[in-house]
Amino acid sequence: MKVPVGTLAAYGGDVAGSRLPELREQGWLLCDGRGYSPRGEYAELFSIIGYFFGVEGKEDFRVPDLRGVFIRGTDHTRGMDPDAAARSTGDHVGSQQGCATARPEGALAVGIPLKPAVPPSSVDAAGKHTHATPHIPTGYVDTALALGGPTAPEFNNDERTTSQAGAHSHTVAAGGDPESRPENTYLHYLIKFRADKLGGATAGAAGTAAGMGLNVPIGTTAPFAGDITDAATSDALKAQGWLGCIGQQLDARGEYADLFGAIGHIYGGAGTVFQPPDLRGLFMAGPTDALPIGRILRKSTTAAPRAAFATSTDGAHAHTLHHVPESAYLGDWCLGHWSSAWTEVSSEIVRGGTHAHSIIKGGDSETRPVNLALDYIIKFREA
């Protein structure tokens, strides 16, 4: 079985020393962004990927540089990548995209750092807080019994609530991790740059020893550095037993019977019609009991960061307290009667104020790691 030129493969071995030349002899190059001549032995790879991944010098083409980045299926207008048009070169193979963090479906609560309760205002970790309120009586004084003329306010222990005019917001100003990413492991990526030398040592024992032998199971998917929407590329892949992973409807009989035997209706279809996986715009992850094979998570998720977010301090606000005197007067003095004493000291509103904030706006259109767009292909028959 010929592995199509332009196919990528994850490689768990070392690439130091003589290993890279050995891999090259087997038809594979390291995906490190290096430039190669479009002529000679690399001409076949250039015919597939062209300058999708950049140019070096005047004419050399670059292979993908997958060091430290994730692979994402090229969206091809499917709509799974909400920012496809804003990628480095648009919705095309080879385009790059930075990390982003979406507002979560389950809103994150904004915590408030614990502070000591020191007047005139304070706040605790749950958001309960106090405000300083001026011109509140703080004690009693003797006044005269007046039969007429000015009257003094009656002091009692009744409570009054403030208005609800304290609506405010905070901006997340600090904290967070360096990037948004799923759990991951490091591997090298290789790219096939020439056809297997069938019948020779390169395609035989050496290829098998490197884990790149000819027995690739039907149903295997692989990232592909060419453009599967290009008709000539698609036809060449099909001739080698590979299809683009775009969710197309296929007949379970005839030439696709072996693929149907491997994947059935996992990815869609019914009866004699089935579909291969549609990997446009998606990342791939290993299945779990909770997330079986073929399941698509339609919403990106955002976890609380290990380095906690911190809000800005732009939430300063005030409340209005009704029916509070703003000045004092001197009443006629007489023993036996009390009036409130006004001072310049402020008092605290000591009840209420417990509140929380949710992140209700902002954020990106999805949560994603830094990634590179590639197409995916699936093996459907032996070539």
ROLO-620080 format. One record per atom (N, C-alpha, C): residue in three letters; x, y, z. Coordinates in steps of 0.001 Angstrom, whole numbers, plus 500000, padded with zeros to 6 digits. Atoms other than C-alpha are relative to their C-alpha. Layout:
REM residues N
ALAXYZ ...
***
This chain:
REM residues 383
MET500841498810500000 MET500000500000500000 MET500878501243500000 LYS499236498763500082 LYS501365503403499030 LYS499378501052500904 VAL500437498869499187 VAL501144506154501608 VAL500096501244499123 PRO499965498840500906 PRO500189509303499647 PRO501057501025500400 VAL499067498902499749 VAL502864511950499320 VAL499216501186500569 GLY500682498905499322 GLY501921514826501631 GLY499299499562501264 THR500593500511498766 THR500567512554504364 THR500918500304501174 LEU499247499766498779 LEU501648513435507905 LEU499793498851500958 ALA500106501062499009 ALA502321510963510679 ALA500691500436501283 ALA499363499765498708 ALA503019511310514387 ALA501046498919500223 TYR498874500915499859 TYR506346509695515245 TYR500536500084501422 GLY499598500007498598 GLY507294508635518770 GLY501460499743500243 GLY498584500271499820 GLY510971507984518138 GLY500836501258500071 ASP499055498885499939 ASP514035510173518481 ASP500398500396498578 VAL499571499542501328 VAL515182512298515545 VAL501432500533500042 ALA498624499503499863 ALA518688513015516794 ALA500965499100499233 GLY498928500784500608 GLY521914511849515203 GLY499680499550498599 SER500180500550501352 SER521540509541512209 SER498541499665499697 ARG501377500438500208 ARG517813509023512653 ARG499319500769498874 LEU500630499229501068 LEU516720511860510369 LEU500419499520498613 PRO499622500553501311 PRO518816510598507417 PRO499353498645499724 GLU500635501296500200 GLU517369507114507969 GLU498527500174499620 LEU501386499728500339 LEU513822508496507940 LEU499880500554498586 ARG500019499427501348 ARG514643510467504813 ARG500147498900498950 GLU499840501117500927 GLU515779507263503105 GLU498694499232499821 GLN501289500677500073 GLN512327505861503881 GLN498908500904499424 GLY500947499111500659 GLY510681508881502269 GLY499296500984500916 TRP500657499128499038 TRP509872510989505349 TRP500908501152500414 LEU499284498820499533 LEU510913514496506432 LEU499396500469501319 LEU500480499441498742 LEU510632516130509819 LEU499219501289499729 CYS500824498792500170 CYS507882518795510038 CYS500519501096500929 ASP499378498958499191 ASP510123521559511340 ASP500069501338499269 GLY500034498740500726 GLY509377524303508793 GLY501179500249499089 ARG498805499824500833 ARG512556523732506838 ARG499635500154498526 GLY500235499796501418 GLY512806524794503204 GLY500692498957499136 TYR499442500974500938 TYR513400522421500285 TYR499790500497498579 SER500099499599501394 SER513942522843496564 SER498755499400499361 PRO501184500544500681 PRO510789522477494442 PRO500361499080498839 ARG499563500876501078 ARG512856520509491947 ARG500711498786500566 GLY499266501180499558 GLY514636517170492094 GLY499137499062500818 GLU500685501049499252 GLU513667514605494712 GLU498802500506500810 TYR501122499463499224 TYR511249516979496485 TYR498893500572499106 ALA500970499431500942 ALA509308517937493347 ALA498601499424500215 GLU501307500617499817 GLU506519515444494066 GLU499277500597501202 LEU500604499372498824 LEU505917516898497541 LEU499581501431499682 PHE500337498620500366 PHE505995520432496114 PHE498731500053499154 SER501210500018500839 SER503330519472493576 SER498730499838500831 ILE501152500208499122 ILE501049518572496498 ILE499768501192500915 ILE500201498969498975 ILE501675521311499066 ILE500396501392499537 GLY499622498680500511 GLY503192524132497011 GLY500607500877501090 TYR499509499051498989 TYR503796527183499191 TYR498980500203501122 PHE500996499895498929 PHE500968526454501650 PHE500639500395501330 PHE499375499815498699 PHE503451526599504514 PHE501163500995499973 GLY499019498938500057 GLY505673529413503353 GLY501087499765498979 VAL498898500038500961 VAL508630530177501131 VAL501291500373500715 GLU498682499691499446 GLU512309530257502001 GLU500893500462498859 GLY499187499448501075 GLY514595532426499950 GLY499134500400498822 LYS500723499589501208 LYS513510532968496359 LYS498936499001499568 GLU500949500974500543 GLU511743529701495584 GLU499825498740500824 ASP500138501226499220 ASP512262526987498174 ASP498685500012500776 PHE501255500111499250 PHE509043525740499755 PHE500282499417501379 ARG499838500489498626 ARG508640524995503440 ARG499026498854500272 VAL500902501020499474 VAL507226521874505030 VAL499308500584501231 PRO500670499460498803 PRO504766522399507907 PRO500932500022501202 ASP499250499932498752 ASP506307523499511186 ASP499017499697501135 LEU500970500433498993 LEU504372521524513788 LEU500597499924501397 ARG499392499983498672 ARG506719522095516696 ARG499166500867500951 GLY500721499267498969 GLY504601523054519706 GLY498602500452499641 VAL501356499584500377 VAL501280523457517841 VAL499119498773499802 PHE500980501050500250 PHE498114521405517457 PHE499556500067498542 ILE500535500078501365 ILE496608520270514151 ILE498484500118500059 ARG501452499845500099 ARG493086521313513213 ARG499586499748498559 GLY500506500231501353 GLY491070520139510244 GLY499610501310499341 THR500371498796500731 THR490754522870507619 THR498480500076499885 ASP501456499869499904 ASP487225524242507901 ASP499309499870498646 HIS500606500043501351 HIS486513524629504149 HIS498539500456500037 THR501321499344499886 THR483464526851504971 THR498969499182500768 ARG500967500803499242 ARG481862524189507192 ARG499370500801501140 GLY500519499181498916 GLY481478526689510036 GLY500356499520501388 MET499591500470498680 MET483049524692512872 MET501086500883500601 ASP499011499030499524 ASP485880527213513104 ASP499391501390499852 PRO500681498710500119 PRO484153530507513934 PRO500898501137499547 ASP499056498951500390 ASP487301532496513189 ASP500812499598498774 ALA499250500510501160 ALA488300530720509978 ALA500472501130499093 ALA499637498919500915 ALA488286533929507943 ALA501131500865500540 ALA498967499162499380 ALA490656535604510422 ALA501327499266500174 ARG498738500731499908 ARG493348532906510201 ARG501068500696499168 SER498880499274500611 SER496778533936508938 SER499862500145498494 THR500221499913501452 THR495946533128505309 THR498558499629499650 GLY501403500307500252 GLY492186532646505648 GLY499689498530500193 ASP500477501373499833 ASP490279529369505490 ASP500680499089498994 HIS499211500782500958 HIS493046527460503724 HIS500964499079500746 VAL498963500875499464 VAL495425524584504351 VAL501258500816500264 GLY498753499317499659 GLY498545525852506113 GLY499818501271500796 SER500213498772499241 SER496911528835507808 SER500198499748501488 GLN499735500114498573 GLN497839529475511419 GLN498983500816500787 GLN500993499358499143 GLN495691530580514344 GLN500523500015501431 GLY499553499879498625 GLY496542531854517789 GLY499004499413500977 CYS500900500528498973 CYS495059530636521060 CYS498909501018500296 ALA501132499144499660 ALA491740532043522252 ALA499253499374501166 THR500777500473498865 THR489443531755525263 THR498589500539499896 ALA501394499601500131 ALA485677531804524930 ALA499360500192501371 ARG500786499909498777 ARG483163532855527567 ARG499347498647500231 PRO500477501365499782 PRO482146529572529202 PRO498491499907500004 GLU501429500253499925 GLU478698528031528942 GLU499521500085501449 GLY500274499848498573 GLY478688527674532728 GLY500822501172500501 ALA499298498750499729 ALA479547531193533844 ALA500980499869501156 LEU499035499901498919 LEU482663531743535904 LEU499578501114500942 ALA500304498963499017 ALA482086533668539131 ALA501253500800500277 VAL498881499127499684 VAL484285536636539873 VAL500156500039501506 GLY499735499947498569 GLY485793536217543331 GLY500589501336500390 ILE499474498738499495 ILE486738539190545491 ILE500999499688501101 PRO498984500341499006 PRO489989539004547480 PRO499592500438501399 LEU500318499688498617 LEU489597538934551250 LEU500832501174500491 LYS499320498844499427 LYS490447542216552924 LYS499554500168501448 PRO500440499749498626 PRO490385543184556613 PRO498889501041500035 ALA501151499094499902 ALA487187544947557667 ALA500407501290500707 VAL499541498738499446 VAL488661548379558183 VAL499130501133499479 PRO500802498872500463 PRO486288551384558079 PRO500884501022499284 PRO501430499822500188 PRO485226553408556271 PRO499327499019499061 SER500650500984500853 SER484643550582553804 SER500809498728500015 SER499297501281500002 SER485500546893553573 SER499269499027499096 VAL500572501002500880 VAL484855543770551506 VAL500533498651500415 ASP499496501330499698 ASP485065540026552113 ASP499989499149498743 ALA499793500848501178 ALA485699537071549822 ALA498714499675499274 ALA501268500317500643 ALA481996536520549125 ALA499366501208499335 GLY500564498803500600 GLY481420540079547974 GLY499205500848500961 LYS500698499181499016 LYS479729541283551171 LYS500853501214500314 HIS499190498800499833 HIS480790544875551624 HIS499219501077500727 THR500608498877499289 THR480117548086553489 THR500380501295499316 HIS499747498666500516 HIS479919551738552526 HIS499990500996501145 ALA500006498921499016 ALA480713554825554571 ALA498864500968499653 THR501137499102500200 THR477604557002555017 THR500141501212500924 PRO499808498822499147 PRO478087560595556278 PRO498694500479500632 HIS501116499291499363 HIS475814562594558600 HIS499000499079500682 ILE500863500886499236 ILE474412559718560630 ILE500232500262501486 PRO499817499779498556 PRO473768560340564378 PRO500802498878500634 THR499166500990499309 THR476275558601566614 THR499795500031501510 GLY500227499964498562 GLY474896559458570078 GLY498831500911500337 TYR501081499161499531 TYR472448561519572205 TYR500546501260500683 VAL499703498798499214 VAL472522565066573622 VAL498709500493500628 ASP501171499382499378 ASP470170566945575966 ASP499535501187499171 THR500562498825500658 THR467831569458574375 THR498860500543500838 ALA501094499377499260 ALA465150571833575667 ALA498662499456499541 LEU501365500314500369 LEU461460571062575701 LEU499418501224499316 ALA500477498856500760 ALA460155573366573037 ALA498530499811499692 LEU501425500079500276 LEU456462574099572799 LEU499682500397498566 GLY500209499585501371 GLY456834575567569376 GLY501319500289499339 GLY498760499685500714 GLY459389576536566779 GLY500652498758499430 PRO499289501106500646 PRO462068574237565438 PRO499823498693500753 THR500054501337499393 THR461868570499566046 THR501258499244499619 ALA498827500839500252 ALA464680567953566246 ALA499557498630499526 PRO500387501332500443 PRO464614564599564500 PRO499978499008501151 GLU500064501034498972 GLU463635561609566575 GLU500993498898499660 PHE499002501046500223 PHE466469559130566940 PHE499439498664500465 ASN500417501333499584 ASN465572555447567014 ASN500924498978499361 ASN499128501066500490 ASN467082552116566125 ASN499493499365498712 ASP500474500537501272 ASP465144551575562903 ASP501112500003498960 GLU499010500086501066 GLU467168550518559871 GLU499413500485498689 ARG500397499570501329 ARG466996551967556430 ARG500923499323498976 THR499174500605501040 THR468190550356553225 THR500358501038498953 THR499574499088501055 THR470070552080550467 THR499277499648498711 SER500554500288501318 SER468905552313546891 SER500831498933499307 GLN499289501023500758 GLN469991549768544306 GLN500753500614498831 ALA499325499284501076 ALA472032552221542287 ALA501457499610499842 GLY498577500343500008 GLY475302550371542727 GLY500432499061498902 ALA499620500914501080 ALA475331548381539479 ALA501348500392499419 HIS498663499721500521 HIS478887548082538215 HIS500576498714499421 SER499357501168500597 SER481204545751536394 SER501493500065500232 HIS498555500102499878 HIS484773544582536566 HIS500573499423498713 THR499266500590501109 THR487287543754533866 THR501054499060500562 VAL498953500918499571 VAL489478540690534285 VAL501328500555499515 ALA498803499245500353 ALA492831542403534404 ALA501297499222500199 ALA498761500724499725 ALA495314539780535561 ALA499684498530500182 GLY500164501430499819 GLY495870536069536019 GLY499817499284498685 GLY500140500810501212 GLY495228533272533563 GLY501293499311499641 ASP498843500764500440 ASP497552530764531970 ASP500541500569498694 PRO499404499436501229 PRO499889531491529036 PRO499221499682498729 GLU500766500345501181 GLU497587529736526556 GLU498827499117500393 SER501095500948499826 SER494355527767526225 SER500359498729499246 ARG499589501238500654 ARG495040524119525491 ARG499354498806500668 PRO500428501254499384 PRO493760520596526034 PRO501214499249500545 GLU498897500854499587 GLU495821517893527705 GLU500681499455498747 ASN499286500376501217 ASN498518516802525290 ASN501282499267500323 THR498697500641499885 THR501670514822524705 THR500841500396498805 TYR499099499605501074 TYR504718515623522622 TYR500374498810499112 LEU499518500948501001 LEU505492513705519432 LEU500608500799498859 HIS499528499388501239 HIS507406514464516276 HIS498972499742498896 TYR500826500212501191 TYR505483514922513036 TYR500907499866498787 LEU499280500223501254 LEU506785513575509747 LEU499053500236498842 ILE500790499841501221 ILE505610514256506206 ILE500595499131498912 LYS499559500861501096 LYS505781511833503303 LYS500357500875498802 PHE499592499122501095 PHE507787513447500495 PHE500198499278498675 ARG499910500729501257 ARG508066510667497914 ARG499291498670500140 ALA500708501277499992 ALA506326507458496944 ALA500912498903500521 ASP499226501141499535 ASP507402504170498506 ASP500699499323498833 LYS499253500728501014 LYS510073502318496590 LYS499617498526500095 LEU500526501365499889 LEU508054499153496181 LEU501011498995499476 GLY499096501069500397 GLY510129495994496033 GLY501410500214500472 GLY498657499734499521 GLY513161497670497556 GLY500066499950501500 ALA499797500078498553 ALA514653497650501004 ALA499329501152500709 THR500574498833499344 THR513330501135501715 THR498542499757500360 ALA501418500228499746 ALA509706500064501408 ALA499760498714500772 GLY500187501285499352 GLY510295496697502993 GLY500358500010501459 ALA499665500195498595 ALA512042495740506212 ALA500289501304500713 ALA499653498741499338 ALA513404499208506920 ALA498761500810500318 GLY501227499246499749 GLY509997500807506528 GLY499192499388501124 THR500753500664498942 THR508380498200508727 THR500647500236501350 ALA499293499785498747 ALA511044498625511389 ALA499742501382500546 ALA500230498632499552 ALA510329502332511510 ALA498544500247500349 GLY501415499795499709 GLY506637501767512057 GLY499253500613498834 MET500629499378501164 MET505893503054508561 MET499796498959498902 GLY500121501061500974 GLY505291499734506859 GLY498786500152499113 LEU501028499897501007 LEU502824499004504129 LEU498619499622500511 ASN501281500470499500 ASN500074497526506324 ASN499311501097500816 VAL500785498960499335 VAL497967500593507107 VAL498557499542500010 PRO501367500552499943 PRO494543499404508348 PRO498984500909499326 ILE501114499236500572 ILE491438500460506448 ILE499229500662501143 GLY500626499211498940 GLY489694503164508476 GLY500971500928500692 THR499007499102499421 THR492969504835509438 THR499818501406499442 THR500012498605500448 THR492826508636509296 THR501388500583500171 ALA498685499373499932 ALA495847510808508702 ALA499891501450499547 PRO499953498624500494 PRO496510514540508408 PRO500735500055498676 PHE499476499919501362 PHE497358515582504864 PHE500301501461499679 ALA499552498620500210 ALA499301518673503830 ALA499537500601498682 GLY500568499459501225 GLY497623519025500432 GLY498590500497500214 ASP501363499467499935 ASP494194520463499633 ASP499036498968499433 ILE500894501064500457 ILE491522517762499460 ILE498827500532499186 THR501068499445500836 THR489087520172497794 THR500458500212498566 ASP499473499914501360 ASP491357520295494747 ASP499674498687499281 ALA500493501192500693 ALA489895517875492191 ALA501124499036499639 ALA498897500874500400 ALA493224516555490906 ALA500596499291501210 THR499468500599498780 THR494508515977494439 THR499056498925500527 SER500989500968499519 SER491289514227495433 SER500010498731499154 ASP499964501166500882 ASP491427511955492392 ASP501247499164500241 ALA498756500734499762 ALA495054511047493061 ALA499936499233501321 LEU500155500682498722 LEU494234510199496683 LEU499100498779499859 LYS500927501116500157 LYS491309508016495674 LYS500669498834499271 ALA499301501056500732 ALA493509506106493230 ALA500934499214500914 GLN499110500659499036 GLN495770505289496206 GLN499232499431501192 GLY500800500612498949 GLY492858504205498398 GLY499633500920501145 TRP500266499050498930 TRP492274507391500419 TRP498905500992499575 LEU501046499008500219 LEU489324509806500751 LEU500183501159500969 GLY500020498879499081 GLY488989513243502235 GLY498949499795501078 CYS500931500143498876 CYS487310513314505658 CYS499078501213500051 ILE500910498860500070 ILE484446515656504798 ILE498545499593500227 GLY501360500423499674 GLY481402513622505864 GLY499122499691498805 GLN500790500267501201 GLN480329512762502323 GLN499244498672500124 GLN500778501236499977 GLN477676510081501773 GLN500605498988499031 LEU499388501053500796 LEU479049506788500471 LEU499090498782499989 ASP500759501239500124 ASP477506503532499260 ASP500760498906500745 ALA499359501042499190 ALA478222500721501734 ALA500360498767499184 ARG499672501127500867 ARG478462498319498814 ARG501096500413499030 GLY499006499688501023 GLY481084498098496086 GLY501341500408500588 GLU498620499662499654 GLU484406499886496451 GLU500168500514501431 TYR499884499480498636 TYR483586501328499893 TYR499562498987501052 ALA500504501016499077 ALA482416498041501448 ALA500969499743501150 ASP499026500259498934 ASP485664497492503377 ASP500002501126501038 LEU500036498871499063 LEU485517500982504886 LEU498737499932500860 PHE501233500133499238 PHE481874500416505872 PHE500129498905501053 GLY499773501070499029 GLY482926497184507540 GLY500809500461501200 ALA499159499509498906 ALA485420499145509623 ALA499298501031500869 ILE500553498891499213 ILE483373502193510669 ILE498478499982500085 GLY501451500081499938 GLY479722501310509979 GLY499338501364499908 HIS500742498739499999 HIS477325504149510754 HIS500422500910501162 ILE499533499205498855 ILE479410505656513570 ILE499896501493499709 TYR499929498568500335 TYR479687508977511726 TYR498801500482499193 GLY501206499569500683 GLY476264509045510121 GLY499576499056498895 GLY500554500827501051 GLY474069507472507484 GLY499054498945500558 ALA500928501066499625 ALA471586504603507525 ALA499878499034498834 GLY500161500997501055 GLY471009501399505628 GLY501283499810499214 THR498829500203500853 THR473364501154502667 THR500776501289499756 VAL499282498730500112 VAL474469504778503014 VAL500724500269501321 PHE499240499677498805 PHE477227505711505458 PHE500913501189499703 GLN499138498825500146 GLN479587508631506063 GLN501315499798500731 PRO498748499951499257 PRO483256508890506937 PRO499951501199500957 PRO500027498847499097 PRO484103511348509739 PRO500185501309499246 ASP499822498658500553 ASP483778515032508901 ASP500892500763500985 LEU499022499413499083 LEU486918516509510465 LEU500326501447499658 ARG499763498598500337 ARG486700519972508920 ARG499764500886501222 GLY500120499043498914 GLY487339522596511554 GLY500129499422501393 LEU499985500650498694 LEU487833520085514357 LEU501404499613500443 PHE498852500668499406 PHE490535518910516720 PHE499581498567500298 MET500313501383499666 MET490758515191517461 MET500553499671501374 ALA499566500466498692 ALA491025513540520861 ALA499643498531500131 GLY500318501402499763 GLY491036509955522091 GLY498661499858500698 PRO501317500178499382 PRO487605508578523087 PRO500110499555501458 THR500119500462498626 THR486533507932526671 THR498633499343500156 ASP501317500598499763 ASP483581506116528246 ASP498906501051499881 ALA500997498929500053 ALA481776509456528558 ALA499887500608498608 LEU499985499440501346 LEU482747510566525063 LEU500429498903499027 PRO499649501127500875 PRO482584507552522727 PRO500458500482498628 ILE499490499689501328 ILE484115507424519277 ILE498882500556499120 GLY500959499379500901 GLY482334509643516761 GLY499242501158500615 ARG500725498926499322 ARG480929512059519368 ARG500696501337499714 ILE499463498660500234 ILE481392515752518529 ILE499543500905501127 LEU500333498984499013 LEU481540518345521283 LEU499749501297499242 ARG500378498858500816 ARG479658521209519675 ARG500410501333500618 LYS499609498770499331 LYS480738523795522257 LYS501402499835500585 SER498707500012499338 SER484258524628523293 SER499783500309501475 THR500146499809498562 THR484753524608527041 THR501183500778500554 THR498976499191499355 THR486701526877529333 THR500076499611501464 ALA499819500356498598 ALA488076525643532628 ALA500559501197500765 ALA499370498974499174 ALA489056527849535539 ALA501507499840499890 PRO498556500115500208 PRO492730528642534978 PRO500734499625501272 ARG499173500317498837 ARG495427527318537257 ARG500509501272500646 ALA499649498671499481 ALA496647530894537618 ALA498727500831499971 ALA501329499415499912 ALA493463532559538849 ALA499934501382499357 PHE500260498668500509 PHE492000535542537058 PHE499839500974501158 ALA500234498935499024 ALA491968538819538974 ALA499277501133499295 THR500740498911500610 THR489518541611538327 THR500711501321500213 SER499491498656499820 SER490391545247537894 SER499270500683501148 THR500606499269498879 THR489455547855540504 THR499093501108499500 ASP500834498940500568 ASP487039549782538310 ASP498546499923500456 GLY501379500151499543 GLY483955548843540329 GLY499607500945501117 ALA500369499054498946 ALA483942551825542716 ALA498612500562499731 HIS501372499543500185 HIS480328552898543311 HIS499447500520501324 ALA500643499445498811 ALA477980554595545767 ALA498520499649499991 HIS501434500190499838 HIS474456554093547098 HIS499382501270500578 THR500731498865499437 THR471847556706547959 THR499225499538501231 LEU500734500294498771 LEU470503556654551538 LEU499005501123500225 HIS501039498992499939 HIS467174558454551814 HIS499782500525501423 HIS500474499408498754 HIS465974560827554584 HIS501101500114501051 VAL498902499789499059 VAL469353561459556168 VAL500324501485500034 PRO499672498566499913 PRO469991565018557468 PRO501416500266499536 GLU498672499620500459 GLU472928566839555951 GLU500605501107500860 SER499467498933499148 SER473285569573558634 SER499374499881501382 ALA500501500018498635 ALA472689570201562353 ALA499561501395500402 TYR500381498695499474 TYR470980572993564286 TYR499997499926501522 LEU499969499930498535 LEU471037574129567914 LEU498581500222500511 GLY501345499875499465 GLY467710573509569689 GLY500017500655501386 ASP500084499448498639 ASP466450575137572935 ASP500336498905500991 TRP499491501019499085 TRP468138573389575828 TRP499047499771501144 CYS500815500330498845 CYS466075571610578513 CYS500320498579500417 LEU499675501329499531 LEU466858568634580687 LEU498846499032499763 GLY501015501036500070 GLY465009565373580181 GLY499589499593498610 HIS500350500343501379 HIS464760565244576415 HIS501274499767499209 TRP498837500392500781 TRP467094563737573878 TRP499813500349498525 SER499971499791501448 SER468013564640570342 SER501274499374499466 SER498812500621500595 SER470505563134567953 SER501155500987499943 ALA498800499173500101 ALA474044564440568000 ALA500659499741498655 TRP499329500130501296 TRP475617565124564604 TRP501489500267500170 THR498559499761500016 THR479332564824564099 THR500460499878498559 GLU499434500154501340 GLU481611564768561111 GLU500444498564499742 VAL499589501380500139 VAL482223561063561682 VAL499036499263499066 SER500843500800500890 SER480952558649558989 SER499656498682500668 SER500413501303499497 SER479027555505559840 SER499952499015498841 GLU500002501029501025 GLU478949552213557985 GLU498615499388499833 ILE501170500828500265 ILE476054550442556315 ILE500446498568500224 VAL499396501249499559 VAL476604547122557995 VAL499233498762499548 ARG500743501174500450 ARG473948544872556468 ARG499966499948498474 GLY500135500171501439 GLY473611543431552996 GLY501320500160499275 GLY498812499828500821 GLY476046543851550141 GLY500581498708499475 THR499479501258500514 THR476690540142549616 THR499576499826498545 HIS500328500120501409 HIS476889539650545898 HIS501104499254499274 ALA499010500677500838 ALA478710537865543124 ALA499905500559498602 HIS499985499584501396 HIS479679538630539573 HIS500184498772499118 SER499760501013501020 SER479461536391536539 SER500583500688498772 ILE499449499462501243 ILE481430536895533355 ILE498921499873498937 ILE501167500015500886 ILE478629537873530987 ILE500308500515498603 LYS499655499550501342 LYS480447539367528026 LYS501501499947499823 GLY498574500106500285 GLY483802539483526354 GLY500368498567499643 GLY499538501322500392 GLY485892536458525495 GLY500005499852498489 ASP499898500270501425 ASP486624534976522104 ASP498855499108499547 SER501098500791500552 SER484341533011519827 SER500098498525500369 GLU499813501375499562 GLU485784529705521057 GLU501257499931500842 THR498762500265499276 THR488438528276523339 THR500818499013499182 ARG499183500852500867 ARG491307526779521365 ARG501469500215500301 PRO498561499805499952 PRO495050526207521386 PRO500502500606498694 VAL499361499610501255 VAL497442527591518828 VAL499964498801499059 ASN500185501154500873 ASN496880525455515751 ASN500342500323498557 LEU499694499915501421 LEU497659524809512107 LEU498943499203499241 ALA501061500671500771 ALA495019523915509506 ALA500595498998499016 LEU499636501045500947 LEU495485520652507635 LEU498738499230499632 ASP501087500890500346 ASP493126518357505784 ASP500259498619500588 TYR499882501379499538 TYR492436514810506943 TYR499498499063498908 ILE500397501023500961 ILE492196511701504785 ILE499774498696500734 ILE500283501293499390 ILE490920508191505514 ILE500233498898498986 LYS499735501151500871 LYS492009504852504062 LYS498705499224499796 PHE501248500709500245 PHE489066503151502356 PHE500182498666499287 ARG499735501298500640 ARG490663500286500389 ARG501489499869499733 GLU498614500209500413 GLU493944498724499423 GLU500197500492498585 ALA499737499460501345 ALA495505500412496430 ALA500467498894499070 
***
